[in-house]
Amino acid sequence: LLLRWRQRRALWRKVAAAQERQERSLVRMEAAAQRFREQHPSVNPVSILSLPLPELSKKLRDGSLPPDHVFYAYVGKALQIATETNCITEFLQESENQLRKVKLMEKQGLLYGVPVSIKDSIDCQGHDSTLGFIKHLNKPAAEDSVVVQVLKRQGAIPFVKTNVPQSLISYDCNNLIFGQTRNPLMFTRSPGGSSGGEGALIGGGGSILGIGTDVGGSLRFPAAFCGICAIKPTGNRLSKRGVMSGIVGQKAVAAAVGPLAKDVESLALCMRALLCEDMFSLDSTVPPLPFNEEMYSSTKPLRIGYYETDFFTMPSPAMRRAVRETKQLLEEAGHTLVPFELTNVDHVVFNYCVRGMFADGGKSFVKKFKGELEKGGAAMFIWLAKAPHWLKTLLCWISKPFVPRFSGIIRSMEENTVDEVWNLHQEIEDFRHQFIAQWSRLNLDVMLCPMLGPALGIGYPAKLSVAISYTMLYNALDFPAGVVPVTLVTDEDEEQLKGYKGYYQDWWDRTLPKAFRGSVGMPVAVQCVALPWQEELCLRFMKEVETL
C-alpha cells in the first residue's frame, strides 16, 4: 500500500509539473504579445485576424503584411481563446526563432508567415506528444514529424500544441494532465475530439490553420461541433511519420492526418502546400500525387449520392434538415442528387471498426492505461477488455434481446486469432469493393452525408460511443471525407427533438437527445465524401456546399 501511495504521489507530481509548464507557456505568450503591442502600438490585430487564409497568405507573400504582425496578432488571440476554453497545452517558444528564419527565406513557400497550431499527438522536436498519458510526459520528440517539417519548409510557423482526450480514442477532449477543453461557441458543450483543442482554437479564431488526425471522426467531430471545416484525407495521402497513434500498429481502420480551418479554400491551400516534393522525399511511402488543380477548379455539374440516416444512430432533427436543405440547394445549383441506400451499418461498426481496433481483445489498449491515474472516457472498453471470456459470453447472450448494440460491442471485444484477423482484413477489403461497386452503378462523383451534431454537452461523448457511426464508416472504407457547417439549430429543431426515439430505444438512444438539448444557435454540418485519392474532388464538392 505504501509503495502504491508513493507511486501515485510521484505521478501527481508529474501532472502538477506539466500543468505548471502549461501555465508558464501561457504567461510567455502573454509577455510576447504584450511586448509586440508596446513596440508596435499602431498595428491593428483585429484587421489581421479578420482576413481569410488565402488573402492573408497573399498579403504575407507580396510583403504588404509583415510576418511578425500576423504572428503576434494570433499569439494574442490564441491566448484569449486558451484562457476561455483550455485548448492549448504548450506554446512552442522556438516559433519566435522560426519567425526570424522565415523572414530570411530565399524562396517563399505557399504558407509563408502563416502561424499553424498542431495537435498534441503530432511530434514537434523538443516537445512531448502525451496523448493525455502521464507516462508520455518529459519524453520530448527527437525530431519534427514529416508534416511539421514540410509546413516549416513551406514557410509556416507552428506556434502551439493543442489538447486531446486521453488515448485519442474518444470524441470529447479531456485528460487528467491538461483537463477539459470547452467549445468556444458554448462553454457547456464539448469541442469534439480527438482533435478537440484544434477545433476550439480555430473555432474561436485563435488559429487560422491547424493540423490534426482522424481514426473515427477525430478531425470531423471538432470541425462540426465548433462550426469550422476539416478534411480527413485517404489514410496515406499525407505522411503519418512522427504522428503518435491511439492504438499502434492497427491496420483495420485507417487513420489519417489532415487540416482544419475556417473555410474550404484554406484547406485547399494547406493540401496544396503539403502535397509537394518535400513531403514525397521525406516519406517515400506517401504516393507522389501533387495537388490536382484541374479537379479542384472544375465547374462541371456533379452527380451526388445522398442519405439522411444510417439507420444505426437516428439523426437529430437539425442533422436531417441540414442534409435535406443542402440537397435542395445543390439541385437548384444544377447538380444531380441520387438517393444512396446504406445497409448493415451495425455490422460495419461492430465487426469492422470495434473488432478491427480491438482485435487482440483490447490488450494493447489496456496496456496503455497501466500505471495511469485515471481511465478517462474509455472505462467501458477497458472493463470489457479485462473481463474473462465466460463473463463476456454470458453478458453477450443475456443482453442480445434487450440491448443488441451492447451485445454487439461485447462480441466485438473478443480476442482474435491471427487467422481471424487476416480474414477480417479481407472482409473489410471486400466491403470497400462492394461499396465502390454500388457507387459506380449509380455513376456518382461524390456523396452528401449527415454529420453528428449539434455539439454534445461536455461528458456526453464518453456515454455515447455508438454515435461514431456516421464518421467511422469512412475510416473503415478509407475514403476522403470533409465537413462543412451549413446551418444553425432552430427552435423548431429543439421542439422536434422531444419526439426523438432512436432505432433501438436503448440506453444510448435515450441519452442522445439529452446530449443535443439546449443547442439553439449552434452549428450543424454535413459530410462531403469522395472516392480514395480524390481529395481535390472532395474539396471541390465542399466548396460547392459552402457557397450555396
Residue pairs with C-beta under 8 A, 6 or more apart in sequence:
7 371
8 373
11 134
11 371
11 372
11 373
12 373
14 134
14 137
14 138
15 134
15 137
15 176
15 177
15 373
17 137
18 128
18 130
18 137
18 177
18 178
19 177
19 178
21 90
22 88
22 89
22 90
22 178
25 88
25 89
25 90
25 91
26 79
26 82
26 83
26 88
26 91
28 91
28 93
29 75
29 76
29 78
29 79
29 82
29 91
29 160
30 79
32 72
32 75
32 96
33 72
33 75
33 76
33 79
36 43
36 68
36 72
36 75
36 76
37 43
37 72
37 76
40 69
43 69
43 72
43 73
45 72
45 73
45 76
45 77
48 56
48 65
48 69
48 70
48 73
48 74
49 73
49 74
49 77
49 205
51 59
52 262
52 263
52 265
52 266
53 114
53 208
53 209
53 261
53 262
53 263
53 265
53 266
53 269
54 265
54 266
54 269
56 65
56 70
56 114
56 208
57 110
57 111
57 112
57 113
57 114
57 269
59 65
60 67
60 70
60 112
60 113
60 114
61 108
61 112
61 113
65 113
67 99
67 102
67 103
67 112
67 113
67 157
68 99
68 103
70 113
70 114
70 115
71 95
71 99
71 113
71 115
71 157
71 159
74 115
74 159
74 206
74 207
74 208
75 91
75 115
75 159
77 204
77 205
77 206
78 88
78 117
78 159
78 160
78 201
78 206
78 207
79 206
80 204
80 206
81 87
81 184
81 200
81 201
81 204
81 205
81 206
82 88
82 160
82 201
82 206
84 182
84 184
84 187
84 204
85 181
85 182
85 183
85 184
85 187
85 191
85 200
85 201
85 204
86 163
86 178
86 179
86 180
86 181
86 182
87 162
87 163
87 173
87 181
87 191
87 196
87 197
87 198
87 200
87 201
87 204
87 206
88 117
88 160
88 161
88 162
88 163
88 197
88 201
89 120
89 130
89 160
89 161
89 162
89 163
89 177
89 178
89 197
90 127
90 128
90 160
90 161
91 159
91 160
92 118
92 124
92 127
92 158
92 159
92 160
92 161
94 126
95 115
95 157
95 158
95 159
95 160
98 152
98 157
98 158
99 113
99 157
102 112
102 113
102 155
102 157
105 112
105 155
108 155
109 153
109 154
109 155
109 156
109 273
110 154
110 155
110 269
110 272
110 273
111 151
111 154
111 155
111 156
111 209
111 269
111 270
111 273
112 154
112 155
112 156
113 155
113 157
114 155
114 156
114 157
114 208
114 209
115 156
115 157
115 158
115 159
115 207
115 208
115 209
116 151
116 156
116 157
116 158
116 159
116 207
116 208
116 209
116 210
116 211
117 158
117 159
117 160
117 161
117 162
117 197
117 198
117 201
117 202
117 206
117 207
117 209
117 210
117 211
118 124
118 148
118 158
118 160
118 161
118 162
118 210
118 211
119 161
119 162
119 164
119 194
119 195
119 197
119 198
119 210
119 211
119 212
119 213
120 128
120 129
120 130
120 131
120 132
120 161
120 162
120 163
120 164
120 197
121 129
121 131
121 164
121 168
121 194
121 213
121 243
121 244
121 245
122 129
122 145
122 147
122 148
122 161
122 211
122 212
122 213
122 242
122 243
122 244
122 257
123 129
123 141
123 143
123 144
123 145
123 148
123 242
123 243
123 244
124 141
124 144
124 145
124 148
124 158
124 161
125 140
125 141
125 142
125 143
125 144
126 140
126 141
127 140
127 141
127 161
128 136
128 137
128 138
128 139
128 140
128 141
129 136
129 141
129 244
130 136
130 137
130 164
130 175
130 177
131 164
131 166
131 167
131 168
131 244
131 246
132 164
132 165
132 166
132 167
132 168
132 174
132 175
132 176
132 177
132 178
132 376
133 166
133 167
133 175
133 368
133 372
134 176
134 177
134 371
134 372
134 373
135 371
135 372
137 177
141 242
143 149
143 242
144 152
144 242
145 239
145 241
145 242
145 243
146 239
146 241
146 242
146 279
146 282
146 283
147 211
147 238
147 239
147 242
147 243
147 257
147 274
147 279
148 158
148 211
148 242
149 278
149 282
150 239
150 273
150 274
150 276
150 278
150 279
150 282
151 158
151 211
151 273
151 274
152 158
153 278
154 273
154 274
154 276
154 278
156 209
156 273
160 201
160 207
161 197
162 195
162 196
162 197
162 198
162 200
162 201
162 210
163 173
163 175
163 178
163 181
163 196
163 197
163 200
164 173
164 175
164 193
164 194
164 195
164 196
164 197
165 171
165 172
165 173
165 174
165 175
165 193
165 194
165 196
165 376
165 377
166 174
166 175
166 176
166 372
166 374
166 375
166 376
166 377
166 378
167 246
167 365
167 368
167 369
167 376
167 378
168 193
168 194
168 213
168 215
168 218
168 244
168 245
168 246
169 194
169 215
169 216
169 246
169 247
169 357
169 365
169 378
169 381
170 193
170 194
170 376
170 377
170 378
170 461
170 462
171 190
171 192
171 193
171 194
171 216
171 217
171 218
171 221
171 461
171 468
172 180
172 190
172 192
172 193
172 196
172 377
172 458
172 459
172 460
172 461
172 462
173 180
173 181
173 190
173 191
173 192
173 193
173 194
173 196
173 197
173 199
173 200
173 222
174 180
174 181
174 376
174 377
174 458
175 376
176 372
176 373
176 374
176 376
180 458
181 191
181 196
181 197
181 200
182 188
182 189
182 190
182 191
182 200
182 458
183 189
183 190
183 191
183 192
183 199
183 200
183 203
183 225
183 226
183 455
184 191
184 200
184 203
184 204
184 226
185 203
185 226
185 227
185 455
185 522
185 523
186 455
186 519
186 522
188 457
188 458
188 518
189 225
189 454
189 455
189 456
189 457
189 458
189 519
189 522
190 196
190 225
190 455
190 456
190 457
190 458
190 459
190 460
190 461
191 197
191 199
191 200
191 203
191 222
191 225
191 226
191 455
192 199
192 221
192 222
192 223
192 224
192 225
192 226
192 455
192 461
193 218
193 221
193 222
193 461
194 212
194 213
194 218
194 246
195 210
195 212
195 213
195 214
195 218
195 219
195 221
195 222
195 230
195 260
196 221
196 222
198 207
198 210
198 211
198 212
198 222
198 260
199 221
199 222
199 223
199 225
199 226
199 228
199 260
200 222
200 226
201 207
201 210
202 208
202 209
202 210
202 226
202 228
202 260
202 261
202 262
203 222
203 225
203 226
203 227
203 228
204 226
208 261
208 262
208 266
209 259
209 260
209 261
209 266
209 270
210 259
210 260
210 261
211 257
211 258
211 259
211 260
212 218
212 219
212 222
212 230
212 257
212 258
212 259
212 260
213 219
213 240
213 243
213 245
213 255
213 256
213 257
213 258
214 220
214 232
214 255
214 256
214 258
214 471
214 475
215 245
215 246
215 247
215 253
215 254
215 255
215 256
215 357
215 475
216 253
216 353
216 468
216 471
216 472
216 475
217 232
217 452
217 468
217 470
217 471
217 472
217 475
219 230
219 231
219 232
219 256
219 258
219 260
219 483
220 230
220 232
220 451
220 471
220 481
220 482
220 483
220 527
221 452
221 461
221 471
222 228
222 230
222 260
223 229
223 230
223 260
223 483
223 485
223 525
224 451
224 452
224 453
224 455
224 483
224 485
224 523
224 524
224 525
225 453
225 454
225 455
225 456
225 523
226 455
226 523
227 485
227 522
227 523
227 525
228 260
228 261
228 262
228 485
229 260
229 261
229 262
229 263
229 264
229 266
229 267
229 482
229 483
229 484
229 485
229 542
229 546
230 258
230 259
230 260
230 261
230 267
230 482
230 483
231 258
231 259
231 267
231 271
231 480
231 481
231 482
231 483
231 535
231 538
231 539
231 542
232 256
232 258
232 474
232 475
232 480
232 481
232 482
233 256
233 257
233 258
233 271
233 480
233 535
234 254
234 256
234 478
234 479
234 480
234 532
234 533
234 535
235 254
235 255
235 256
235 478
236 285
236 286
236 287
237 256
237 275
237 286
237 287
237 289
237 480
237 533
237 535
238 256
238 257
238 258
238 274
238 275
238 279
238 286
239 257
239 279
239 282
239 283
239 285
239 286
240 255
240 256
240 257
241 282
241 283
241 285
243 257
245 255
247 357
247 358
247 364
247 365
248 364
249 364
250 356
250 357
250 359
251 425
252 352
252 353
252 355
252 356
252 357
252 359
252 421
252 424
252 425
252 428
252 476
253 352
253 353
253 356
253 357
253 472
253 475
253 476
254 475
254 476
254 478
255 475
256 475
259 266
259 267
259 270
259 271
259 274
260 267
261 267
261 270
263 546
264 482
264 484
264 539
264 542
264 543
264 546
265 543
267 482
267 539
267 542
268 291
268 296
268 536
268 539
268 543
271 291
271 535
271 536
271 539
272 291
275 289
275 290
275 291
276 290
279 286
280 286
280 287
280 288
287 533
289 533
291 536
292 536
293 536
295 534
295 536
295 537
295 540
296 536
296 537
296 539
296 540
297 540
298 540
301 334
301 335
301 336
302 330
302 335
302 336
302 445
302 446
302 541
302 544
303 335
303 336
303 338
303 442
303 443
303 444
303 445
304 330
304 335
304 336
304 337
304 338
304 444
304 445
304 446
304 447
304 448
304 541
305 337
305 338
305 339
305 340
305 439
305 442
305 444
305 446
305 447
305 448
306 323
306 327
306 337
306 338
306 339
306 340
306 447
306 448
306 449
307 323
307 339
307 340
307 341
307 342
307 449
307 450
308 315
308 320
308 323
308 324
308 450
309 315
309 320
309 342
309 450
310 342
310 345
310 450
310 469
310 470
310 473
311 342
311 345
311 503
312 345
312 346
312 349
312 466
312 469
312 503
313 452
313 466
313 467
313 469
313 470
313 502
313 503
313 512
314 500
314 501
314 502
314 503
314 509
314 512
315 323
315 450
316 453
316 454
316 493
316 497
316 500
316 512
316 513
316 516
316 524
317 492
317 493
317 496
317 497
317 500
318 453
318 454
318 487
318 489
318 490
318 493
318 516
318 519
318 524
319 450
319 451
319 452
319 453
319 524
320 450
321 487
321 493
321 524
322 450
322 451
322 453
322 486
322 487
322 524
322 525
322 526
323 448
323 449
323 450
323 526
325 486
325 487
326 448
326 486
326 526
326 545
326 548
327 337
327 448
329 548
330 337
330 448
330 544
330 545
330 548
331 337
333 544
333 548
335 544
337 448
338 442
338 444
340 438
340 439
340 442
340 444
340 447
341 438
345 469
345 473
346 405
346 408
348 431
348 469
348 472
348 473
348 476
349 408
349 466
349 468
349 469
349 472
349 473
350 408
350 409
350 411
350 412
351 412
351 424
351 427
352 424
352 427
352 428
352 431
352 476
353 468
353 472
353 475
353 476
354 408
354 409
354 412
354 413
355 412
355 413
355 414
355 416
355 424
356 424
356 428
356 476
357 365
358 365
358 381
358 385
358 412
358 413
359 415
359 416
359 420
359 421
359 424
360 415
360 416
361 385
361 413
361 414
361 415
361 416
362 381
362 382
362 384
362 385
362 386
362 413
363 385
363 415
365 378
365 381
365 382
365 385
366 382
366 385
366 386
369 375
369 378
369 382
375 382
376 462
377 461
377 462
378 462
379 462
380 409
380 465
381 413
381 465
384 392
384 409
384 410
384 413
385 413
387 395
389 414
389 415
392 410
392 413
392 414
395 407
395 410
396 407
396 410
396 411
397 407
399 406
399 407
399 410
400 407
402 506
403 504
403 506
403 507
404 504
404 506
405 466
405 504
405 506
405 508
406 506
406 507
409 465
409 466
416 424
428 476
431 476
431 477
432 477
432 478
435 477
436 531
439 447
439 531
445 530
445 537
445 541
446 528
446 529
446 530
446 537
446 538
446 541
447 528
447 529
447 530
448 526
448 527
448 528
448 529
448 545
449 470
449 481
449 526
449 527
449 528
449 529
450 470
450 526
450 527
451 470
451 471
451 483
451 524
451 525
451 526
451 527
452 467
452 468
452 470
452 471
453 522
453 523
453 524
453 525
454 489
454 516
454 519
454 522
454 523
454 524
455 519
455 522
455 523
456 464
456 515
456 516
457 514
457 515
457 517
457 518
460 511
460 514
460 515
461 467
463 508
463 511
463 515
464 508
464 511
464 512
464 515
466 508
467 508
467 512
470 527
471 481
471 527
474 480
474 481
474 527
474 529
478 532
479 529
479 530
479 531
479 532
480 529
480 530
480 531
480 532
480 533
480 534
480 535
480 538
481 527
481 528
481 529
481 538
482 527
482 528
482 529
482 538
482 539
482 541
482 542
483 525
483 526
483 527
483 528
484 525
484 526
484 528
484 542
484 545
484 546
485 523
485 524
485 525
486 524
486 525
486 526
486 545
486 548
487 523
487 524
488 520
488 521
488 522
488 523
488 524
489 519
489 520
489 521
489 522
489 524
490 520
491 520
493 519
493 520
494 517
494 518
494 519
494 520
497 513
497 516
497 517
498 513
500 509
500 512
500 513
500 516
501 509
502 508
502 509
502 510
502 512
503 509
526 545
528 538
528 541
528 542
528 545
529 538
530 537
530 538
530 541
531 537
